[in-house]
Amino acid sequence: MENQDTPNISTANNVLVSGGLTLTVFWILNILKTAFPMVKSFLTFHKPVGPLSGLYIISILFFALLMFLFTSFKIRSQTKACWIYAVSIILFVIMVFPPVFEPIAHLLGGK
């Protein structure tokens, strides 16, 4: 019988991978909303907040979806899960930095 005090490593790994992938979706949507007015208007769920409202809501829903999907299988490698999360954080910090994402968004948007 498993000790109840021992944390479930595969659940923690699922959270790390889901969080990392959600950060990736966030910065991709951030670039797309800057590049395309249609995406910006689609993400505007609440006018006073603007597209940031949709950006956060979609990211939260994506995280919940991934957590649900990852319940069907277990991510056993804690090292891989931590690396996925660490790389995702580094990419996120770089890609939401305005001198990086604005030129990419303008290139995609044809400006």
C-alpha positions in Angstrom: 0.0 0.0 0.0 1.3 3.4 -0.9 2.0 6.0 1.8 -0.6 8.8 1.7 2.0 11.4 2.6 4.1 10.7 -0.5 3.3 13.2 -3.3 2.1 11.8 -6.6 5.1 12.5 -8.9 3.2 11.9 -12.1 0.5 14.5 -11.2 3.3 17.0 -10.4 4.9 16.2 -13.8 1.5 16.7 -15.5 1.2 20.1 -13.9 4.7 21.1 -15.0 4.2 20.0 -18.6 0.7 21.5 -18.8 2.0 24.8 -17.4 4.9 24.8 -19.8 2.7 24.2 -22.8 0.2 26.8 -21.6 3.0 29.4 -21.4 3.8 28.5 -25.0 0.2 29.0 -26.1 0.1 32.3 -24.3 3.1 33.8 -26.1 2.0 32.5 -29.4 -1.5 34.1 -28.9 0.2 37.3 -27.8 2.1 37.5 -31.0 -0.9 36.6 -33.1 -3.1 39.3 -31.4 -0.5 41.9 -32.1 -0.1 40.8 -35.8 -3.7 40.3 -36.8 -6.6 42.6 -35.9 -9.1 39.6 -36.2 -7.3 37.7 -33.5 -7.2 40.8 -31.3 -11.0 41.3 -31.7 -11.6 37.6 -31.1 -9.6 37.8 -27.8 -11.5 40.8 -26.6 -14.1 39.2 -24.3 -14.4 42.2 -22.0 -14.0 45.6 -23.7 -12.4 47.5 -20.7 -9.7 44.9 -20.4 -9.2 44.4 -24.1 -7.6 41.3 -25.7 -5.8 40.5 -22.5 -9.1 39.1 -21.1 -9.3 36.5 -23.9 -5.6 35.8 -23.7 -5.9 34.8 -20.0 -9.2 33.0 -20.4 -8.0 30.9 -23.3 -4.7 30.1 -21.5 -6.6 29.0 -18.4 -8.9 26.8 -20.5 -6.0 25.3 -22.3 -4.3 24.5 -19.0 -7.5 22.8 -17.8 -7.8 20.9 -21.0 -4.2 19.6 -20.8 -4.6 18.6 -17.2 -7.8 16.6 -18.2 -6.0 15.0 -21.1 -2.9 14.2 -19.0 -5.0 12.3 -16.5 -5.3 9.4 -19.0 -1.6 8.8 -19.0 1.3 9.4 -16.6 4.4 11.4 -17.3 6.9 9.4 -15.3 10.1 11.3 -16.0 10.5 14.2 -13.6 13.6 15.4 -15.3 11.9 15.7 -18.7 8.9 17.5 -17.1 11.2 20.0 -15.4 13.1 20.6 -18.6 9.9 21.2 -20.6 8.8 23.7 -17.9 12.2 25.4 -17.7 12.6 25.8 -21.5 9.0 27.0 -21.7 9.6 29.7 -19.1 12.8 30.8 -20.8 11.0 31.0 -24.2 8.0 32.8 -22.6 10.3 35.5 -21.0 12.1 36.0 -24.3 8.9 36.0 -26.5 6.9 38.4 -24.5 9.7 40.9 -24.3 8.5 43.8 -26.6 11.8 44.2 -28.6 11.5 40.5 -29.5 7.7 39.9 -30.1 6.9 43.2 -31.8 9.2 42.7 -34.8 7.9 39.1 -35.2 4.3 40.3 -35.0 4.9 43.1 -37.5 6.7 40.6 -39.8 3.7 38.2 -39.6 1.2 41.0 -40.0 2.9 42.3 -43.0 3.6 45.8 -41.5 
